[in-house]
Amino acid sequence: MSREYGKKKSYFKVGLLIYFILGCIGIFFFLRWFKGYLTAYENALPATGITEIRTAFETGAIETVMTGENLVTESVYYNIFDYEAHIKEIILGKEITIEESPMSSAEVPRYIIRAGGEPVTDVTLKVVDKNEYDMDIWGCDKFYPDEYLMSTDVYTVTVPTGVIVNVSGRDLTSADIMKDENGQDVVKGIDIIRNVTQYMTYVPTFTTYQVSGLWNNPVVTARNADGTPIELTCDGTDYSAPLQTSADVVAEINALIPTIVESYGKHFIGVNSGAVYNYLLPGSEYRESLSTAVTNFYPTSHITSYNYYNVSADNFVTYCDNCVSANIVFDLVVNFNSTAYQTKNEGSDAIWVFIKRDGTWYLADVPRQEPRSLEDAGITD
């Protein structure tokens, strides 16, 4: 009986050992499964889903997460590659931090990405897959950089018609021309040349473009049809380009100024007044009007001397190959041989418009003129 008892006791130990081994194996596989479950659970959290995006921004390789369709709202000015390049430039060398957005929800997790403490873009996540535990795997859904990068300003660019304007890499078209209250394109003539357009080979106008939906500090450039760059001036959100003038034209007009100014001044003091007509455009309205502008109150018989001061020409503008304007300044001081007459000053600060006909430049109009006193000229009696 003791032998039989011993056998039973031995079988019990073997059985117990088997159960222990099986239990250990079960616990091992359970722990292995549980570890896998926890890992899968962690990997399924939205916070884990943002890790790839964080890494891409920290390394500057944002194209690894931004490349794809509908990842940003593209516009006529910017596509996904523009956004990638622009954001890369902004984040370069800066510390990247990511925080959950107040707009985040369980269904649509949303985060704010900052570079150097400044927000660059929001990003939302979406379910991109399921793991072996049927848990949602989160990945990139869409970026929202416009909230931080886009300007709300409206920009205007006024240039001579025919000049090509480029805004942030896109040439503007007729669809971008500003409209007036009647829905017509804003294309304006030039007031200074209104009286001489019939003599011009080409009558220029200015076109105003209006654009919005741009990033802050957009790049705005202009060029002629042949590709020659044109310098733009900027006043806040308003850009403009003047008409251009060649150095050769400036030299030609400057060579005429002393002679024309002298004859022009003499005309008004009644000294050899006919000489000025050699320099006035034949058939022009201004030539006709100047014939009645002789100042009869000057007692020419008492004139002892006259002198020109401060003769200058600047602000040259070429409107076409045969029309140019310049700002002409001169002071003509007249002295008399009688104490009954005071010293007179025929000072002028005026816009003169010149027309070239048959190879000769003529004065065709003086649309704007401001008289100058002796005090203006800095001349004392």
Buried (B, 14 or more C-beta within 10 A) or exposed (E): EEEEEEEEEEEEEEEEEEEEEEEEEEEEEEEEEEEEBEEBEEBBBBEEBBEBBBEBBBEEEBBEBBEEEEBBEBBEBBEBEBBBEBBBEBBEEBEBBBEEBEEBEEEBBBBBBBBEEEBBBBBBBBBEEEBEEEBBBBBBBBBBBBEBBBBEEEBBBBBBEEBBBBBBEBEBEEEBBBEEEEEEBBEEEBEBBEBBBEBBEEBBEBBBBBBEBBBEEBEBBBBEEEEEEBEBEEEEBEBBBBBBBEEEBBEBBBEBBEEBBBBBBBBBBBBEBEBBEEBBBEEBEBBEEBBEEEEEEBEEEEBEEBEBBBBEBEEBBBBBEBBBBBBBBBBBBBBBEEEEBEEBBBBBBBBBBBBBBEEEBBBBBBBBEEEBEBEBBEBEE
